[in-house]
Amino acid sequence: MVNIFMKRLFLTISFVACLLSTSYAQRSINIVFIGNSITYGALQKHREVTAPPAQCARWLSAQEGIDTVYFRNCGRSGRTTYHFLPRSKDVIPAGDKTYFGDVVAKTRDLVKEHPDLQLVFSIMLGTNDAVERKHNSHTTPDNYVKNLVAIIDSLLKLWPDAHVVLNKPIWNSSDYVSQGGSVATKKSLKLLSVYADRLKDVANRYRMGQVCLGDFDAYGYFKKNWQTDIFEEKDSRNKSFWLHPNEKGAAKLAEYWGKAIMKVPAPASASFRQEYGDARKAFVETIATPDHADSQYSIGQPAMLRVVAREGGVPLEGTKIYYKVGPEMYLPEQYDSTAFVGGEAILHMGAMQEPGFLACQYEFRAGGKTCKDLVKVAYAPEEIRTFTPMPKDFEAFWQKALKEARNVPLEPEFFDAPDASNDKFVTKLVRLHVGKDKWMQGFLTMPREGEGEKRGLPVVLCPPGAGSQKIYPSDYFPKEGCIYMKIEIHDNNQRLKDEAYAEERKKCDGYMRRGMESRDTYYYKDVYVGCARAVDFLCSLPEWDGRNVIVTGGSQGGALTIVTAALNEKVTLCAPFYPALCDVMGFLHHRAGGWPKFFSGFYKDGMITISDDEATETLQYFDVVNFARLLKVPTFMSWGYNDDTCSPTSVWAAWNEIKASKEKDITPTSGHWRFPSSQAKCLKWIKENIK
């Protein structure tokens, strides 16, 4: 019988996959979006790609647990809830047609193409209901509810197992008179809020979970960001007003809708396989290859991307492919387009005139879904240099900080972890006092044989990726005869049940920006030193061999790997994957920096509230490139070129500063994740370098 420990390890995050293996099944979804001109994507040049439904499908496809999203856009400009009623005679104003039949036809077409998938109707109506129209007044809240119920009843009669998501209409500038004579006033905005309150009345009429309240937050977002995220238009009086999201706003609205759809419960798994069996291949097969096999170019050398696509084995012909090219993380808003000929599309990327990465984002529709990818190519990456200076007192500052932390007893507290222990391994949850006011927790796993004896085992520390998620033990390194500890840096109680833990971790929101006013108060100061102290703890164990100390992790864990190896003299091997916090000044110089993308202006985690000068004064003491300069131990580093979290530019900036013995593993097609082969190479390298 498989023991409890191995079951748990199979279901939880293991080191070899480093946050990639999952315990849930992937699901595909059919979505029908019902709405007005906002849903339709009015004013957008390439609305097939940039309208909210298209962007929502892309966003969802990128989420954990979601495989493929198929959709239909049933947005109709200038339409109200009346225009989607099942019967034409109920439409107001009289004589207008109903688009319910259009919704039904598109839904049937979608379900026919992709049968046996979960079906979701996402509805956002009300903007036109709230205005005074030329032929009649606004829709009363009671009629708004009545209309939605009539629409939903009819849809569920046709598709009884479908789910419906009801979204609050978004903010608009309200003071306009449309070309058709409709008048929007402040009263219209108030009505939108009343409509939203009444959506609960609609949802409560149906069995629990079938009709869900969706997004209510986009309204506030657009009220705050209307100048950057909504098109400026002229009404019939030639007066400016703001109603329709631009491409940037549509992407944000798509994310809000997507998050609401993610809350729709997944259908129960079938208890038997369908008779026709599972497909052995993807219906749409795509490969994109730069014209240089290693994805590297000389300065000024043009790059070309060849995209090959087949639908059921048949080369695409005439299908449009939309793409945009620019320096990584600085892509333009507008798409260019070309078409597939004989299953191939050639995308000319141009060239760079300085070291860095050029990115191409492309997408096209085939097989009823959006196919997309991001491809980056390197220009003279060995010449990339960091923008972060090294302070003269850098080493002295950190030596003092570590010395002060080492004056604090570790006071380890041990807690049993019976679900993660068996006859081969023993696991304990450990809480460590790693600084004056700093504690960390970690799962410590070691082989049982000879437990407590002076056996001589290497120790491995694995710092965590960004965020404050629960951590889990792993037997990956213990199976190789090592003592292994995965740590959590915020001292969140790992013994809490999931709901309680979700509340506790809220205290960590924005931690990467906390205390940045000074190098002594910045949150990462205690974290950096705390990781070094975790190594001290591992080296205090009687089972340690007294020689080998390995640190390895990815993303933020990769950054902390380099920091720990630079700070703690006991570390003998350093193995980071796509490290974060590298070249953090990059965005100040209009070049992609590392996570958390400080100074970028577009990434939430990187939004700072102090002046740039204050921030840079502190961050130069925490930029990983300066710790890379101090490394003295052999280092194995792995990263990919298509990473849009920890930019390859920033990783190369750190790599180029390492003077110690080093070995790199670059997989150009990987993003913020690793291939199993990279992990295997890392383990082989570790084994070869253990003393």
C-alpha positions as CSV (number, residue, x, y, z in Angstrom):
1,M,0.0,0.0,0.0
2,V,1.3,3.5,-0.9
3,N,2.0,5.2,2.4
4,I,0.5,8.5,3.5
5,F,3.7,10.4,3.0
6,M,4.1,9.5,-0.6
7,K,0.4,10.3,-1.4
8,R,0.8,13.7,0.1
9,L,4.0,14.4,-1.8
10,F,2.3,13.3,-5.1
11,L,-0.5,15.7,-4.5
12,T,1.5,18.7,-3.3
13,I,4.2,20.8,-4.7
14,S,7.4,18.9,-5.2
15,F,10.8,20.3,-5.6
16,V,11.5,18.7,-9.0
17,A,8.5,20.6,-10.5
18,C,9.0,23.7,-8.4
19,L,5.5,25.0,-8.3
20,L,4.5,23.4,-11.5
21,S,2.9,20.1,-10.5
22,T,-0.7,20.4,-9.4
23,S,-3.3,18.3,-7.7
24,Y,-6.3,19.5,-9.8
25,A,-7.5,18.5,-13.2
26,Q,-7.4,20.9,-16.1
27,R,-10.8,21.9,-17.5
28,S,-11.9,23.5,-20.7
29,I,-14.8,25.9,-20.9
30,N,-17.3,27.2,-23.5
31,I,-18.2,30.9,-22.7
32,V,-20.8,33.1,-24.3
33,F,-20.4,36.8,-23.5
34,I,-23.7,38.8,-23.6
35,G,-23.5,42.6,-23.5
36,N,-23.5,45.9,-25.3
37,S,-20.9,47.8,-27.3
38,I,-18.4,47.5,-24.4
39,T,-18.6,43.7,-24.7
40,Y,-18.5,44.0,-28.5
41,G,-15.2,46.0,-28.4
42,A,-16.4,49.2,-30.0
43,L,-13.7,51.5,-31.4
44,Q,-11.0,48.9,-31.2
45,K,-9.0,48.4,-34.4
46,H,-8.5,44.7,-33.9
47,R,-11.5,43.9,-31.8
48,E,-11.3,40.2,-32.7
49,V,-8.2,40.1,-30.6
50,T,-8.6,43.0,-28.2
51,A,-12.3,43.1,-27.2
52,P,-12.9,42.0,-23.6
53,P,-14.3,38.5,-24.5
54,A,-11.2,37.7,-26.5
55,Q,-8.8,39.0,-23.9
56,C,-10.8,37.2,-21.1
57,A,-10.5,33.9,-23.0
58,R,-6.7,34.4,-23.2
59,W,-6.4,35.4,-19.5
60,L,-8.3,32.4,-18.4
61,S,-6.3,30.0,-20.6
62,A,-3.2,31.1,-18.8
63,Q,-4.6,30.3,-15.3
64,E,-3.8,27.2,-13.3
65,G,-6.5,24.6,-13.7
66,I,-7.8,25.9,-17.1
67,D,-6.8,24.2,-20.3
68,T,-8.7,25.7,-23.3
69,V,-11.3,28.4,-23.4
70,Y,-13.7,28.6,-26.4
71,F,-16.0,31.6,-26.6
72,R,-18.5,33.6,-28.6
73,N,-18.9,37.4,-28.4
74,C,-22.6,38.4,-28.4
75,G,-22.1,42.0,-27.6
76,R,-24.4,44.4,-29.5
77,S,-23.9,48.2,-29.6
78,G,-26.6,50.4,-28.0
79,R,-28.6,47.5,-26.7
80,T,-30.4,47.0,-23.4
81,T,-31.8,44.0,-21.5
82,Y,-34.9,44.4,-23.6
83,H,-33.0,43.6,-26.7
84,F,-32.0,40.2,-25.5
85,L,-35.5,39.1,-24.4
86,P,-36.7,35.8,-26.0
87,R,-39.8,37.3,-27.7
88,S,-39.7,40.2,-30.1
89,K,-43.0,41.6,-28.9
90,D,-41.6,42.3,-25.5
91,V,-38.8,44.4,-26.8
92,I,-38.8,48.2,-26.1
93,P,-38.9,50.3,-28.1
94,A,-41.5,48.5,-30.2
95,G,-40.2,47.5,-33.6
96,D,-36.6,46.8,-32.4
97,K,-35.5,43.3,-32.9
98,T,-34.4,40.8,-30.2
99,Y,-30.9,39.4,-30.3
100,F,-31.8,36.4,-28.2
101,G,-31.9,34.2,-31.3
102,D,-28.4,35.4,-32.2
103,V,-27.2,34.3,-28.8
104,V,-28.9,30.9,-29.2
105,A,-27.4,30.3,-32.6
106,K,-23.9,31.2,-31.5
107,T,-24.2,29.1,-28.4
108,R,-25.4,26.1,-30.4
109,D,-22.6,26.5,-32.8
110,L,-20.1,26.7,-29.9
111,V,-21.5,23.6,-28.1
112,K,-21.6,21.7,-31.4
113,E,-18.0,22.4,-32.1
114,H,-16.9,21.6,-28.5
115,P,-19.4,19.2,-26.9
116,D,-19.2,17.9,-23.3
117,L,-17.5,21.1,-22.0
118,Q,-18.8,23.3,-19.2
119,L,-20.9,26.1,-20.6
120,V,-20.9,29.6,-19.0
121,F,-22.9,32.7,-19.9
122,S,-21.2,35.9,-18.8
123,I,-23.6,38.9,-18.9
124,M,-22.9,42.6,-18.5
125,L,-25.9,44.7,-19.4
126,G,-27.3,47.9,-18.0
127,T,-25.3,50.8,-19.4
128,N,-27.9,51.5,-22.0
129,D,-30.8,50.6,-19.7
130,A,-29.7,53.4,-17.4
131,V,-29.9,56.3,-20.0
132,E,-32.8,58.3,-21.1
133,R,-33.4,57.0,-24.6
134,K,-35.0,58.8,-27.5
135,H,-38.2,56.6,-27.7
136,N,-38.6,55.7,-24.0
137,S,-37.2,56.4,-20.5
138,H,-34.6,54.3,-18.6
139,T,-35.3,50.7,-17.6
140,T,-36.7,50.6,-14.0
141,P,-34.8,48.4,-11.6
142,D,-37.8,46.0,-11.4
143,N,-38.0,45.6,-15.1
144,Y,-34.2,45.2,-15.2
145,V,-34.5,42.2,-12.9
146,K,-37.6,40.9,-14.8
147,N,-35.7,41.1,-18.1
148,L,-32.6,39.3,-16.8
149,V,-34.7,36.6,-15.3
150,A,-36.6,36.1,-18.6
151,I,-33.3,35.9,-20.5
152,I,-31.7,33.5,-18.0
153,D,-34.8,31.3,-17.7
154,S,-34.8,30.8,-21.5
155,L,-31.1,30.0,-21.7
156,L,-31.3,27.5,-18.9
157,K,-34.3,25.8,-20.4
158,L,-32.1,25.2,-23.5
159,W,-28.9,24.4,-21.5
160,P,-30.0,23.2,-18.0
161,D,-26.5,22.5,-16.8
162,A,-25.1,25.9,-17.8
163,H,-23.9,28.5,-15.4
164,V,-24.5,32.3,-15.6
165,V,-22.3,35.0,-14.3
166,L,-23.8,38.5,-13.7
167,N,-21.4,41.4,-13.8
168,K,-22.0,45.0,-12.7
169,P,-21.8,47.5,-15.6
170,I,-18.6,49.6,-15.6
171,W,-18.3,53.3,-14.9
172,N,-18.7,55.9,-17.6
173,S,-18.5,59.7,-17.6
174,S,-22.3,59.9,-17.7
175,D,-22.6,63.4,-19.2
176,Y,-23.2,62.7,-22.9
177,V,-25.8,62.7,-25.6
178,S,-25.3,59.9,-28.1
179,Q,-25.7,60.3,-31.8
180,G,-28.9,58.4,-31.5
181,G,-30.3,60.8,-28.9
182,S,-29.8,58.9,-25.7
183,V,-29.0,61.1,-22.7
184,A,-26.7,59.9,-19.9
185,T,-26.6,61.8,-16.6
186,K,-25.4,61.4,-13.0
187,K,-28.8,59.7,-12.4
188,S,-27.6,57.0,-15.0
189,L,-24.6,56.2,-12.8
190,K,-26.8,55.9,-9.7
191,L,-29.0,53.5,-11.6
192,L,-26.1,51.3,-12.4
193,S,-25.4,50.9,-8.7
194,V,-29.1,50.1,-8.1
195,Y,-29.1,47.5,-10.9
196,A,-26.0,45.9,-9.3
197,D,-27.7,45.7,-6.0
198,R,-30.6,43.9,-7.6
199,L,-28.4,41.3,-9.2
200,K,-28.6,39.4,-5.9
201,D,-32.4,39.2,-6.4
202,V,-31.7,37.5,-9.8
203,A,-29.1,35.1,-8.5
204,N,-31.3,34.0,-5.5
205,R,-34.0,32.7,-7.8
206,Y,-31.9,29.8,-9.0
207,R,-30.3,26.8,-7.4
208,M,-27.2,27.5,-5.5
209,G,-24.2,28.2,-7.7
210,Q,-25.9,28.1,-11.1
211,V,-26.4,31.8,-11.4
212,C,-23.4,33.6,-9.7
213,L,-22.7,37.2,-8.9
214,G,-19.7,38.1,-11.0
215,D,-17.4,41.2,-11.1
216,F,-18.3,44.3,-9.1
217,D,-14.9,45.8,-8.9
218,A,-14.2,46.9,-12.5
219,Y,-16.6,49.9,-12.0
220,G,-14.3,51.4,-9.4
221,Y,-11.2,50.7,-11.4
222,F,-12.5,52.6,-14.5
223,K,-13.8,55.4,-12.3
224,K,-10.2,55.8,-11.1
225,N,-8.4,55.1,-14.4
226,W,-10.7,56.6,-17.0
227,Q,-8.0,58.8,-18.5
228,T,-5.7,56.0,-19.4
229,D,-8.1,53.1,-19.9
230,I,-11.1,54.5,-21.8
231,F,-11.3,56.1,-25.2
232,E,-12.1,59.8,-25.4
233,E,-15.1,60.3,-27.7
234,K,-17.2,63.2,-28.9
235,D,-21.0,63.2,-28.4
236,S,-23.7,64.8,-30.6
237,R,-22.8,68.2,-29.0
238,N,-19.1,67.7,-29.9
239,K,-18.4,67.3,-26.1
240,S,-15.9,64.8,-24.8
241,F,-17.1,61.8,-22.9
242,W,-15.6,58.4,-21.8
243,L,-17.5,55.2,-22.2
244,H,-15.7,52.4,-24.1
245,P,-12.5,50.8,-22.8
246,N,-9.4,51.0,-25.0
247,E,-7.2,47.9,-25.5
248,K,-5.5,48.5,-22.1
249,G,-8.9,48.9,-20.4
250,A,-10.3,45.9,-22.2
251,A,-7.5,43.8,-20.9
252,K,-8.2,44.9,-17.3
253,L,-12.0,44.3,-17.7
254,A,-11.2,40.9,-19.2
255,E,-9.2,40.0,-16.1
256,Y,-12.0,41.1,-13.8
257,W,-14.5,39.0,-15.8
258,G,-12.0,36.1,-15.8
259,K,-11.6,36.1,-12.1
260,A,-15.4,36.0,-11.7
261,I,-15.7,33.0,-14.1
262,M,-12.9,31.2,-12.2
263,K,-15.3,31.1,-9.2
264,V,-17.8,29.1,-11.2
265,P,-17.7,25.5,-9.7
266,A,-16.1,23.0,-12.0
267,P,-18.4,20.2,-13.2
268,A,-18.2,16.8,-11.6
269,S,-15.8,14.5,-13.3
270,A,-17.2,11.8,-15.5
271,S,-17.1,8.3,-14.1
272,F,-16.3,6.8,-17.5
273,R,-14.3,7.7,-20.6
274,Q,-16.2,8.8,-23.6
275,E,-16.3,6.1,-26.3
276,Y,-14.3,8.0,-28.8
277,G,-11.4,8.2,-26.3
278,D,-9.0,11.1,-25.6
279,A,-7.2,12.9,-28.4
280,R,-3.6,11.9,-28.7
281,K,-2.6,15.3,-30.2
282,A,-3.7,18.9,-29.9
283,F,-6.2,19.7,-32.7
284,V,-4.2,22.9,-33.4
285,E,-0.5,22.3,-33.4
286,T,1.8,25.4,-33.4
287,I,5.5,25.9,-33.3
288,A,7.3,29.3,-33.4
289,T,11.1,29.3,-34.2
290,P,13.4,32.3,-34.6
291,D,15.7,32.1,-37.6
292,H,18.7,31.6,-35.2
293,A,18.6,28.3,-33.5
294,D,20.0,29.6,-30.2
295,S,17.7,32.7,-30.3
296,Q,20.8,34.9,-30.1
297,Y,21.7,37.8,-32.5
298,S,24.4,40.3,-32.9
299,I,23.7,44.0,-32.4
300,G,21.8,45.4,-35.5
301,Q,21.1,41.9,-37.0
302,P,17.4,41.5,-38.0
303,A,15.4,38.7,-36.4
304,M,12.6,36.8,-38.0
305,L,10.1,34.5,-36.4
306,R,8.6,31.6,-38.3
307,V,5.2,30.4,-37.0
308,V,4.0,27.1,-38.3
309,A,0.4,26.0,-37.5
310,R,-1.8,23.1,-38.5
311,E,-5.5,22.5,-37.7
312,G,-6.1,18.7,-37.5
313,G,-3.0,18.2,-39.5
314,V,-4.1,20.7,-42.3
315,P,-1.9,23.7,-42.7
316,L,-3.6,27.0,-42.0
317,E,-4.4,29.1,-45.1
318,G,-5.4,32.7,-45.0
319,T,-5.9,32.8,-41.2
320,K,-4.9,36.2,-39.8
321,I,-2.1,36.3,-37.2
322,Y,-1.8,39.5,-35.1
323,Y,1.5,40.4,-33.5
324,K,3.4,43.2,-31.9
325,V,7.2,43.6,-31.4
326,G,9.3,45.7,-29.1
327,P,11.9,45.6,-26.3
328,E,10.8,43.1,-23.7
329,M,8.1,44.4,-21.4
330,Y,7.8,47.5,-23.6
331,L,5.6,46.2,-26.3
332,P,3.4,48.7,-28.2
333,E,-0.4,48.7,-27.8
334,Q,-1.2,48.3,-31.5
335,Y,-1.0,45.0,-33.3
336,D,0.3,44.4,-36.8
337,S,-1.1,41.5,-38.8
338,T,-0.2,39.1,-41.6
339,A,-1.7,35.8,-42.8
340,F,-0.7,32.1,-42.8
341,V,0.2,30.8,-46.2
342,G,0.7,27.1,-46.5
343,G,0.6,26.8,-42.8
344,E,3.4,29.3,-42.2
345,A,3.5,33.0,-41.1
346,I,6.7,35.0,-41.2
347,L,6.9,37.7,-38.6
348,H,9.7,40.3,-39.1
349,M,10.9,41.5,-35.7
350,G,13.4,44.1,-36.8
351,A,16.6,44.4,-34.7
352,M,18.1,45.9,-31.5
353,Q,20.9,48.4,-31.4
354,E,22.0,47.6,-27.9
355,P,22.3,44.5,-25.7
356,G,19.0,43.2,-24.5
357,F,15.9,41.2,-25.5
358,L,13.4,41.8,-28.3
359,A,10.0,40.3,-27.8
360,C,7.2,39.3,-30.1
361,Q,3.7,38.6,-28.9
362,Y,1.4,36.9,-31.4
363,E,-2.0,35.3,-31.5
364,F,-4.5,33.9,-34.0
365,R,-7.8,32.0,-33.9
366,A,-7.9,28.4,-35.0
367,G,-9.9,25.3,-33.9
368,G,-12.4,27.6,-32.1
369,K,-9.8,28.9,-29.7
370,T,-7.2,31.6,-29.5
371,C,-3.6,30.4,-29.9
372,K,-1.0,32.7,-28.6
373,D,2.6,32.9,-27.4
374,L,5.4,35.3,-26.4
375,V,8.8,34.7,-28.0
376,K,11.9,36.6,-27.1
377,V,15.3,36.7,-28.7
378,A,18.6,37.9,-27.3
379,Y,21.0,40.6,-28.5
380,A,24.5,40.3,-27.3
381,P,23.4,39.1,-23.8
382,E,26.9,38.6,-22.6
383,E,27.3,42.4,-22.9
384,I,24.3,43.2,-20.7
385,R,25.4,45.2,-17.7
386,T,23.4,46.1,-14.6
387,F,22.3,49.7,-13.8
388,T,22.6,49.1,-10.1
389,P,25.8,50.4,-8.4
390,M,27.5,48.6,-5.5
391,P,27.6,50.8,-2.4
392,K,31.1,51.1,-0.9
393,D,29.9,49.9,2.4
394,F,27.8,47.0,1.0
395,E,29.8,44.2,2.5
396,A,30.2,45.9,5.8
397,F,26.5,46.6,6.0
398,W,25.6,42.9,5.5
399,Q,28.4,41.6,7.7
400,K,27.1,43.7,10.5
401,A,23.5,42.6,9.9
402,L,24.4,38.9,9.9
403,K,26.5,39.4,13.1
404,E,23.6,41.0,14.9
405,A,21.3,38.2,13.8
406,R,23.8,35.5,15.0
407,N,23.7,37.0,18.4
408,V,20.0,35.9,18.7
409,P,19.6,32.3,19.6
410,L,17.7,30.3,17.0
411,E,15.5,28.6,19.6
412,P,14.1,26.0,17.2
413,E,10.6,24.8,17.9
414,F,9.7,21.4,16.4
415,F,6.3,20.1,15.5
416,D,5.4,16.6,14.2
417,A,4.3,16.3,10.6
418,P,2.9,12.7,10.7
419,D,1.3,13.0,7.2
420,A,4.7,13.7,5.7
421,S,6.7,11.0,7.6
422,N,7.0,7.3,7.0
423,D,9.4,4.4,7.5
424,K,12.0,6.0,5.2
425,F,11.8,9.7,6.0
426,V,10.9,11.8,9.0
427,T,9.5,15.3,8.6
428,K,9.2,18.1,11.2
429,L,7.8,21.5,11.0
430,V,10.5,23.8,12.4
431,R,10.1,27.4,13.7
432,L,13.3,29.4,13.9
433,H,14.1,32.7,15.6
434,V,16.4,34.1,12.8
435,G,16.6,37.7,14.0
436,K,15.7,40.1,16.8
437,D,12.0,40.3,15.7
438,K,12.1,37.8,12.9
439,W,10.9,34.2,12.8
440,M,10.7,31.7,9.9
441,Q,9.1,28.3,9.5
442,G,10.2,25.3,7.4
443,F,9.6,21.7,6.7
444,L,12.7,19.7,7.6
445,T,12.9,16.2,6.0
446,M,15.7,13.7,6.3
447,P,16.2,9.9,5.8
448,R,15.3,7.9,8.9
449,E,18.1,5.4,8.7
450,G,20.6,6.1,11.4
451,E,18.4,9.0,12.6
452,G,20.2,11.1,15.3
453,E,23.6,9.6,14.5
454,K,26.7,11.3,13.2
455,R,26.1,10.0,9.7
456,G,27.4,12.7,7.4
457,L,24.6,13.9,5.1
458,P,24.7,17.0,2.9
459,V,22.1,19.7,3.8
460,V,19.9,21.5,1.2
461,L,18.0,24.7,1.8
462,C,15.2,25.7,-0.5
463,P,13.9,29.3,-0.1
464,P,10.4,30.0,-1.4
465,G,9.0,31.8,-4.4
466,A,7.2,35.1,-4.1
467,G,4.0,35.4,-2.1
468,S,2.9,33.9,1.1
469,Q,1.4,30.5,0.0
470,K,1.6,27.4,2.2
471,I,4.8,25.4,1.8
472,Y,5.0,21.6,1.6
473,P,7.7,19.0,2.3
474,S,9.4,17.0,-0.4
475,D,11.3,13.8,-0.5
476,Y,13.2,14.8,-3.7
477,F,16.5,15.5,-2.0
478,P,16.1,13.1,0.9
479,K,15.8,10.3,-1.6
480,E,19.3,11.3,-2.8
481,G,20.6,11.0,0.8
482,C,20.3,14.7,1.8
483,I,18.7,16.6,4.6
484,Y,16.3,19.1,3.1
485,M,14.4,22.1,4.4
486,K,11.8,24.2,2.5
487,I,11.3,27.5,4.3
488,E,8.5,30.1,4.5
489,I,9.8,33.6,5.2
490,H,6.8,35.3,6.8
491,D,6.3,33.1,9.8
492,N,2.8,32.2,8.7
493,N,1.5,29.3,10.8
494,Q,1.8,26.3,8.4
495,R,-0.4,24.2,10.7
496,L,-3.5,26.3,10.1
497,K,-6.4,25.0,8.0
498,D,-6.7,26.5,4.5
499,E,-9.4,29.1,5.4
500,A,-7.6,30.3,8.5
501,Y,-4.3,30.4,6.6
502,A,-5.9,32.5,3.9
503,E,-6.8,35.1,6.5
504,E,-3.4,35.0,8.2
505,R,-1.4,35.5,4.9
506,K,-3.2,38.8,4.3
507,K,-0.7,40.4,6.7
508,C,1.9,39.8,4.0
509,D,0.2,41.9,1.3
510,G,2.7,44.3,-0.3
511,Y,5.6,42.9,1.7
512,M,8.1,43.5,-1.1
513,R,7.5,47.3,-0.8
514,R,7.3,47.5,3.0
515,G,9.8,49.7,4.9
516,M,11.7,50.8,1.7
517,E,12.3,54.2,3.2
518,S,15.6,52.9,4.7
519,R,17.9,50.0,4.2
520,D,17.5,49.2,7.9
521,T,13.7,49.0,7.8
522,Y,13.2,47.3,4.4
523,Y,11.3,44.0,4.8
524,Y,13.9,42.0,2.9
525,K,16.7,42.9,5.3
526,D,15.4,40.4,7.9
527,V,14.5,38.0,5.1
528,Y,18.0,37.9,3.6
529,V,19.7,37.5,7.0
530,G,17.0,35.0,8.1
531,C,17.8,32.7,5.1
532,A,21.5,32.8,6.1
533,R,20.5,31.9,9.7
534,A,18.4,29.0,8.3
535,V,21.7,27.6,6.9
536,D,23.3,28.0,10.4
537,F,20.4,25.9,11.8
538,L,20.9,23.1,9.2
539,C,24.6,23.1,10.0
540,S,23.9,22.6,13.7
541,L,22.2,19.3,13.1
542,P,24.3,16.2,14.2
543,E,23.4,14.5,10.9
544,W,25.2,17.1,8.8
545,D,28.4,15.8,7.1
546,G,30.2,19.0,8.1
547,R,31.1,19.8,4.5
548,N,28.3,20.2,2.0
549,V,25.7,22.9,2.1
550,I,23.5,23.5,-1.0
551,V,21.0,26.3,-1.6
552,T,18.5,26.1,-4.4
553,G,15.2,27.8,-5.4
554,G,13.4,29.6,-8.2
555,S,12.1,33.1,-8.8
556,Q,12.2,34.9,-5.4
557,G,13.7,31.6,-4.1
558,G,16.4,32.0,-6.8
559,A,17.2,35.4,-5.6
560,L,17.4,34.2,-2.0
561,T,19.6,31.4,-3.1
562,I,22.2,33.8,-4.4
563,V,21.9,36.1,-1.4
564,T,22.2,33.2,1.1
565,A,25.3,31.8,-0.8
566,A,26.9,35.2,-0.7
567,L,26.2,35.9,3.0
568,N,26.8,32.6,4.7
569,E,30.3,31.3,4.4
570,K,29.1,27.7,5.1
571,V,27.4,27.4,1.7
572,T,29.3,25.3,-0.8
573,L,27.0,25.1,-3.8
574,C,24.6,27.7,-5.2
575,A,21.8,26.6,-7.7
576,P,19.3,29.4,-8.5
577,F,16.6,29.2,-11.2
578,Y,15.4,32.4,-12.9
579,P,16.2,34.6,-9.9
580,A,14.0,37.6,-9.1
581,L,15.2,41.0,-7.7
582,C,18.0,41.3,-10.3
583,D,18.9,44.7,-11.8
584,V,15.9,46.3,-10.2
585,M,16.9,49.7,-11.5
586,G,16.3,48.6,-15.1
587,F,12.9,50.2,-15.5
588,L,14.4,53.6,-14.5
589,H,16.5,53.3,-17.7
590,H,13.6,52.1,-19.9
591,R,14.9,48.5,-19.8
592,A,13.2,45.5,-18.4
593,G,14.2,44.9,-14.8
594,G,13.6,42.0,-12.5
595,W,10.6,41.1,-10.4
596,P,8.9,42.9,-8.6
597,K,9.4,45.4,-11.5
598,F,10.0,48.5,-9.4
599,F,9.7,51.7,-11.4
600,S,7.8,50.0,-14.2
601,G,4.5,51.8,-13.5
602,F,2.4,48.9,-14.6
603,Y,3.0,46.1,-12.1
604,K,1.1,46.1,-8.8
605,D,3.9,44.5,-6.7
606,G,6.3,47.1,-7.9
607,M,4.3,50.2,-7.1
608,I,6.2,52.3,-4.6
609,T,5.0,55.4,-2.7
610,I,8.3,57.1,-2.0
611,S,10.5,59.1,-4.4
612,D,12.7,57.2,-6.9
613,D,15.8,58.6,-5.2
614,E,14.8,57.3,-1.8
615,A,13.9,53.9,-3.3
616,T,17.2,53.5,-5.2
617,E,19.2,54.5,-2.2
618,T,17.7,51.5,-0.4
619,L,17.4,49.0,-3.2
620,Q,21.1,49.1,-4.2
621,Y,21.7,47.2,-0.9
622,F,19.1,44.5,-1.9
623,D,19.7,44.1,-5.7
624,V,20.7,40.5,-6.3
625,V,23.3,41.6,-8.8
626,N,25.4,42.9,-5.9
627,F,25.3,39.6,-4.1
628,A,26.2,37.8,-7.4
629,R,29.4,39.9,-7.4
630,L,30.3,38.4,-4.0
631,L,29.7,34.8,-4.9
632,K,32.8,32.6,-4.2
633,V,31.2,29.1,-4.6
634,P,30.4,27.1,-7.7
635,T,27.1,28.2,-9.2
636,F,24.6,26.5,-11.5
637,M,21.9,28.8,-12.9
638,S,19.0,28.0,-15.2
639,W,16.6,30.3,-16.9
640,G,14.5,30.8,-20.1
641,Y,14.1,33.6,-22.6
642,N,10.3,33.8,-22.6
643,D,10.0,34.7,-18.9
644,D,7.9,37.8,-18.4
645,T,8.1,37.7,-14.6
646,C,11.9,37.6,-14.1
647,S,13.1,39.1,-17.4
648,P,16.0,37.4,-19.0
649,T,17.7,40.8,-19.4
650,S,17.8,41.1,-15.6
651,V,18.9,37.5,-15.1
652,W,21.8,38.0,-17.6
653,A,22.7,41.2,-15.8
654,A,23.3,39.1,-12.6
655,W,24.9,36.2,-14.4
656,N,27.5,38.5,-16.1
657,E,28.6,39.7,-12.6
658,I,29.4,36.3,-11.3
659,K,33.2,35.7,-11.1
660,A,33.0,32.3,-9.3
661,S,33.0,29.0,-11.2
662,K,29.7,28.9,-13.0
663,E,27.6,26.8,-15.3
664,K,24.4,27.9,-17.1
665,D,21.4,26.1,-18.5
666,I,19.4,28.2,-20.9
667,T,16.2,26.9,-22.5
668,P,15.0,29.7,-24.8
669,T,11.4,28.5,-25.0
670,S,10.7,28.3,-21.3
671,G,9.0,31.1,-19.4
672,H,8.7,31.4,-15.6
673,W,9.1,27.7,-15.1
674,R,11.6,25.0,-15.8
675,F,11.7,21.8,-17.9
676,P,12.3,18.5,-16.0
677,S,15.6,18.3,-18.0
678,S,16.8,21.5,-16.3
679,Q,16.1,20.0,-12.8
680,A,17.9,16.8,-13.8
681,K,20.9,18.8,-15.0
682,C,21.0,20.7,-11.7
683,L,20.9,17.5,-9.6
684,K,23.6,15.9,-11.7
685,W,25.7,19.1,-11.2
686,I,25.1,19.0,-7.5
687,K,26.2,15.3,-7.2
688,E,29.3,16.0,-9.2
689,N,30.3,18.9,-7.0
690,I,29.6,17.4,-3.6
691,K,32.8,16.9,-1.7
